[in-house]
Amino acid sequence: MGTKFKINSDDCTGCGLCEDACPEVFKIVDEKSTVNNEAVDKNIAAATEAMKSCPDNAIVSA
């Protein structure tokens, strides 16, 4: 596995934009985003775009 992402849960507001951009990797659970890092490599472009477009800057490369 190559790239991994992490959610800073203190910063995440659960807006859902990451899940809209890349539902294979990001999913909102209990009003916070979660990451399926096993799916990142197959969806790297969409996952990276989701990270860049997060209005809360809650998604970081781990």
C-alpha positions as CSV (number, residue, x, y, z in Angstrom):
1,M,0.0,0.0,0.0
2,G,1.4,3.4,-1.0
3,T,-0.4,6.6,-0.1
4,K,-2.5,6.8,3.1
5,F,-4.8,9.6,4.4
6,K,-5.8,10.5,7.9
7,I,-8.7,12.6,9.1
8,N,-8.1,15.2,11.8
9,S,-11.4,14.5,13.6
10,D,-11.1,17.7,15.6
11,D,-11.2,19.7,12.4
12,C,-13.7,17.6,10.5
13,T,-17.2,19.1,10.4
14,G,-18.7,16.1,8.5
15,C,-19.8,18.2,5.5
16,G,-19.6,15.2,3.2
17,L,-17.6,16.8,0.4
18,C,-14.9,14.2,0.6
19,E,-17.5,11.4,0.4
20,D,-19.1,13.1,-2.6
21,A,-15.7,13.4,-4.4
22,C,-14.4,9.9,-3.6
23,P,-17.0,7.5,-1.9
24,E,-14.7,4.5,-2.4
25,V,-12.2,6.1,0.1
26,F,-14.2,8.5,2.3
27,K,-17.4,7.9,4.2
28,I,-19.2,9.9,6.9
29,V,-19.8,7.9,10.0
30,D,-21.2,9.5,13.2
31,E,-20.9,13.0,11.6
32,K,-17.1,12.6,10.9
33,S,-15.3,11.4,7.9
34,T,-13.5,8.0,7.9
35,V,-10.9,6.7,5.5
36,N,-10.6,3.3,3.8
37,N,-6.9,3.4,3.1
38,E,-7.1,0.0,1.3
39,A,-8.9,1.8,-1.5
40,V,-6.7,4.8,-1.8
41,D,-4.2,3.5,-4.4
42,K,-6.9,2.5,-6.8
43,N,-8.6,5.9,-6.4
44,I,-5.6,8.2,-5.8
45,A,-6.6,11.0,-8.1
46,A,-10.1,11.4,-6.6
47,A,-8.8,10.9,-3.1
48,T,-6.2,13.6,-3.5
49,E,-8.8,15.9,-5.0
50,A,-11.0,15.3,-2.0
51,M,-8.1,16.1,0.3
52,K,-7.4,19.4,-1.6
53,S,-11.0,20.4,-1.6
54,C,-11.8,19.8,2.1
55,P,-13.0,23.2,3.4
56,D,-11.8,22.3,6.9
57,N,-8.3,21.0,5.8
58,A,-9.2,17.9,7.9
59,I,-7.7,15.4,5.5
60,V,-3.9,14.9,5.5
61,S,-1.5,12.5,3.9
62,A,-0.3,10.1,6.6
